[in-house]
Amino acid sequence: MPDLLLYLHAIVATGISAVVVTLAIGKKRTPGGTSRNQAACILATAVGLMVGYGVLEFQPNWPPTNGLDRFLTILVPAVIVIEILAIVARVPSWFAWLLRIVLGAISGRVLLHGSVYLNPDMGEWTAIQAWAVLALSGVLLIAEWLLLSELARRSEGRSITLTLSFATLAAGIAIMLAGYIKGGAATLPLATACIATTIGSCFRAGSTRMQPIIGIAIIGLFGLTGIGRFFGQLSMVDALTVVLAPLLCWVTEIRPLLRPLHGRPTWVIGLLRLVFVGIPLVVILIMAKQTFDREMAPLLGML
Amino acid sequence: MRRLSSAFVLTVMAGMTLGLAENSAVAADDYAFDMVHSSVSFKARHLDISWIHGRFNEADGKFSLDRENPEKSTFELTIKADSIDTNNKARDEHLRQPDYFDTKQFPTIEFKSTSTKAIDGGYEVTGDFTMHGKTKKVTFKLMGGKELEFRGTKRVGFSTELSLKRSDFDFDKKNIGLIGDAAIILIDCEGVRK
């Protein structure tokens, strides 16, 4: 059964630790954003994740034995290292993107390692189907990473990290309602850390593209949704909706809307993005709740 | 000369026949599970007030019985975890997820014996039980072993009951509570001699 009080503790602990680290390490308002502020965001997110998963008593195995272990011990550290390299080590932008693309391309393979999906003898997928799914999921992840990063370059990036975080939260709730409690709970520290870091960054820098947090949030969203889809009971429609919903942020850039939004404060544009992305997420959650009431709720009294 | 040759050949042939017979007498008998007449079921406590019953509908196994040297007998069982059936579709799907059996990651539950000892009424079997990615040594009493020939086929049956704790096999400890940690596994198998 979900332990709502424990989840609340995890959310509060994650949020406070992420904000504190962002404020402690980041420099006060400087126009254009600095490497230090971006590094502070990465560190704050990492600390928030460790605190949050610690409160939830997540103890991944090493070597990892299941999808969630592989997500927590391989994918999350990998994206944090890549984003740190991009900022602190000042690697060329093309090299940082090469690393991101490689990570996006192998994420599916890492998550499904050792599962029935990659073993044709188990009858779940043929070898061709497995390659097709891995290729498609990699392409979707990389494309969304590129598109949202480009959007953050063109305009303010905080609303993008917020929409990614809310999509992750929606995925977590849907995964829980479908019956995989721990998988759904895993989204809480990730989404909270990204949200808290985003909020903290408002007090530490001028406009910031939030590129590092976009990377962590996208890997988190795709990773955890993939776990919920392929190991839990999250439907394909729900999974695709939550991972692709943040792309609706681009709606504010389409021509018919550009003129009315021109000159508006960034918070208005950010709010519009949250609304556009929020609509399909709310629909998903309503449907997930209906399915839960029909199929799982009676079980709670019987199980 | 011809009589000597014939006697020699007969002697050699007799010796070979005796040798083969001797080997047959000590060879183990191999049996394959007849799943139509076998079952793997379990029960676990619910809220510590009642029992939930379930079964695995797909399993396969084999065993080799050496009645002359029981310690050479071997037993193997492979259960398809996805075939779990508690007579409730929603619960079965819930049990297949990572909070419980994680059947997409760990599709089979397996047992392979490592040592066997004859006891009164059956065998005491020790072996490696692998479930949820974790392997543990288990020992249980396998009662039965009576062989019967039915319509030209030799059959032998065994029964056993063993208790296993989910926490010993890396199941999520947070999901232990509503359903008890220990589950009682009941295996009834009938083997058909190959």
HADDOCK unambig.tbl for C-alpha pairs under 7 A between the chains (distance, minus, plus):
assign (segid A and resid 66 and name CA) (segid B and resid 105 and name CA) 6.47 0.50 0.50
assign (segid A and resid 114 and name CA) (segid B and resid 105 and name CA) 6.54 0.50 0.50
assign (segid A and resid 115 and name CA) (segid B and resid 104 and name CA) 5.66 0.50 0.50
assign (segid A and resid 115 and name CA) (segid B and resid 105 and name CA) 4.38 0.50 0.50
assign (segid A and resid 116 and name CA) (segid B and resid 104 and name CA) 5.44 0.50 0.50
assign (segid A and resid 116 and name CA) (segid B and resid 105 and name CA) 6.30 0.50 0.50
assign (segid A and resid 116 and name CA) (segid B and resid 107 and name CA) 7.00 0.50 0.50
assign (segid A and resid 179 and name CA) (segid B and resid 94 and name CA) 5.72 0.50 0.50
assign (segid A and resid 180 and name CA) (segid B and resid 97 and name CA) 6.29 0.50 0.50
assign (segid A and resid 180 and name CA) (segid B and resid 98 and name CA) 6.66 0.50 0.50
assign (segid A and resid 180 and name CA) (segid B and resid 99 and name CA) 6.05 0.50 0.50
assign (segid A and resid 181 and name CA) (segid B and resid 99 and name CA) 6.89 0.50 0.50
assign (segid A and resid 182 and name CA) (segid B and resid 99 and name CA) 6.68 0.50 0.50
assign (segid A and resid 231 and name CA) (segid B and resid 97 and name CA) 6.20 0.50 0.50
assign (segid A and resid 231 and name CA) (segid B and resid 98 and name CA) 6.47 0.50 0.50
assign (segid A and resid 231 and name CA) (segid B and resid 102 and name CA) 6.97 0.50 0.50
assign (segid A and resid 231 and name CA) (segid B and resid 104 and name CA) 5.96 0.50 0.50
assign (segid A and resid 232 and name CA) (segid B and resid 97 and name CA) 5.22 0.50 0.50
assign (segid A and resid 232 and name CA) (segid B and resid 98 and name CA) 6.71 0.50 0.50
assign (segid A and resid 295 and name CA) (segid B and resid 90 and name CA) 6.11 0.50 0.50
assign (segid A and resid 296 and name CA) (segid B and resid 90 and name CA) 6.43 0.50 0.50
assign (segid A and resid 299 and name CA) (segid B and resid 91 and name CA) 6.71 0.50 0.50
